[in-house]
Amino acid sequence: MAVQQWITPLKGIDSLSQTEAPMPAPGPSEVLVEIRAVSLNYRDVEVTNGEYKHHKSAEQDATIVPCSDMCGVVTQVGSGVTKWTVGDRVLSTFLPDHQTGQVTEKELGRSLGLPQDGVLATHRVFSDHGLVKAPSFMSDEEAATLPIASVTAWMSINGMRPMGQNGGKDEYVLLQGTGGVAIAGLQIAKAAGAKVIITSSSDAKLDQAKKLGADFTINYRTNPDWEAEVMKITENHGADIVLEVGGAKTLRKSFDCIAFGGLINCIGYVSGKIDADEDRLNVNLLALRRTVTLRGIINGPKDRFEEMIRFYELNQIHPVVNRVFSFADSKEAFRFLESGGHFGKVVIKIQ
């Protein structure tokens, strides 16, 4: 029996190709997992396009298996494995060696889907410490969305709090867009009792966000000065927490609507990495004028992932899966994600 997998030479979505590889066997402290579902992240498109180069530890020119987020079932265990048994349903962790505390370049150097081979395959061997138990109340497709999007949202909202302190009642949380991280953030924030403001260029997507509990919605296309609207909504208080995924064209606006002592989480850069039309941001000045914390977020450690799963179980949160593609249609899944037409997560069903 062979492994079916997709590989990329990092030269664009069209360069993705489906191939076979020998079925691996788990070594000591490893398990073999039959992969059931894989969820896509913006990072996967960047990797496949050869554009994910802002982490030195992730630079690689060779052909790799893309993607990092999966739900699967353990089919074989290697020697010395005590935590997992055959039949256990498990999730991957984006950085398998990041168990607790602050991430370092060492952990980044073993991230799934670049530089290590990822999970867009029917089977893969994992280190036994690089997996977490999948929530039993979720489908494979739902559970596969958790490793990057949900953990990133969780760390943005709760990463500055001690373990076990999950969310602040009546905080204003500002979410940009309606992609995977933003919608996970919406579900987490609402379950914690926060007041959620969400932006999008689509009224239809904003209507979907309202159905999930969003308290306030702003169409940034029809209301380009959305930062002023945030201040109006919050009665000049500002947003206590911002999930900043826009980047070059949105960061100044986030600074302009953050609360005193607020937290801006720098997560992504979907509006670009450089904005030539903007004057250079004096981040020093913008941060000190409201005593702001500006924090870069690269996912989170395994112990916070497991903490998040307990919160999901307690509140019975079902991640939002926008569309499921077949394994054979993986290229189309990548193109759909790249188009930005999704609300929530895009998933590929493997088995």
Stockholm file with secondary structure:
# STOCKHOLM 1.0

chainA/1-351         MAVQQWITPLKGIDSLSQTEAPMPAPGPSEVLVEIRAVSLNYRDVEVTNGEYKHHKSAEQDATIVPCSDMCGVVTQVGSGVTKWTVGDRVLSTFLPDHQTGQVTEKELGRSLGLPQDGVLATHRVFSDHGLVKAPSFMSDEEAATLPIASVTAWMSINGMRPMGQNGGKDEYVLLQGTGGVAIAGLQIAKAAGAKVIITSSSDAKLDQAKKLGADFTINYRTNPDWEAEVMKITENHGADIVLEVGGAKTLRKSFDCIAFGGLINCIGYVSGKIDADEDRLNVNLLALRRTVTLRGIINGPKDRFEEMIRFYELNQIHPVVNRVFSFADSKEAFRFLESGGHFGKVVIKIQ
#=GR chainA/1-351 SS CEEEEEEBCSSCGGGCEEEEEECCCCCTTEEEEEEEEEECCHHHHHHHTTCCCSSGGGCCCSCBCCCCEEEEEEEEECTTCCSCCTTCEEEECSSTTCCSSCCCHHHHTTCBTTTBCCSCBSEEEEEGGGEEECCTTSCHHHHTTIIIIIHHHHHHHHTTSCTTCCCCTTCEEEEESSSHHHHHHHHHHHHTTCEEEEEESCHHHHHHHHHTTCSEEEETTTCSCHHHHHHHHTTTCCEEEEEECCCTTTHHHHHHTEEEEEEEEECCCTTCSCCTTSCCCCHHHHHHHTTCEEEECCCCCHHHHHHHHHHHHHHTCCCCEEEEEEGGGHHHHHHHHHHTCCSSEEEEECC
#=GC SS_cons         CEEEEEEBCSSCGGGCEEEEEECCCCCTTEEEEEEEEEECCHHHHHHHTTCCCSSGGGCCCSCBCCCCEEEEEEEEECTTCCSCCTTCEEEECSSTTCCSSCCCHHHHTTCBTTTBCCSCBSEEEEEGGGEEECCTTSCHHHHTTIIIIIHHHHHHHHTTSCTTCCCCTTCEEEEESSSHHHHHHHHHHHHTTCEEEEEESCHHHHHHHHHTTCSEEEETTTCSCHHHHHHHHTTTCCEEEEEECCCTTTHHHHHHTEEEEEEEEECCCTTCSCCTTSCCCCHHHHHHHTTCEEEECCCCCHHHHHHHHHHHHHHTCCCCEEEEEEGGGHHHHHHHHHHTCCSSEEEEECC
//
